[in-house]
Amino acid sequence: MLLVMQWLDEGADDEGAVALSVPTAANELGLEPDRTGLLAVMAALGELEDRRLVRVAWPAGTGGSEAHVTLSGELRRDARRLFGRT
């Protein structure tokens, strides 16, 4: 949901692109601000990617704190319908 809300807040572009700061996401989700929280966010991204709901790229490698996430077309359609964005 955090990814969808960020995408909507950033204007809901047609590509579904979201630049995600892993430390910021961990903080917003109430996770520990240490390695444990960061790994939890990264694991969640991996699970969403396995389910083909997102594609994740790590411009600085997986050790970086910035992820470029692309929401699937299905997820974008559902979000637009749910939140009244057509």
C-alpha positions, 0 to 999 in steps of 0.5 A, a space after each residue: 500500500 505504501 508504494 501505491 500511495 507514493 505512486 498516487 501522490 507523485 501523480 500516478 504516471 502511466 509507467 507506474 514508476 516509484 523511486 523508493 528510499 528504503 530507510 524512509 519506507 522502513 521508518 514510515 512502516 514503523 520498522 527498526 531503523 537498523 539493518 533489520 528494518 531495511 532488510 524487511 523492506 527489501 524482503 517485502 519488495 522481493 516478495 512483491 516482485 516474485 508475485 509479479 506485482 512490481 519490478 524492482 531495480 537497484 541503481 546502486 546495487 542491492 547494497 544501495 538505499 534507493 530502489 526504482 519500483 515499477 508497479 504492474 499494470 494490474 496493480 495500477 488499474 486496481 489502485 486507480 479504481 479504488 482511489 477514483 483516479 481514472 
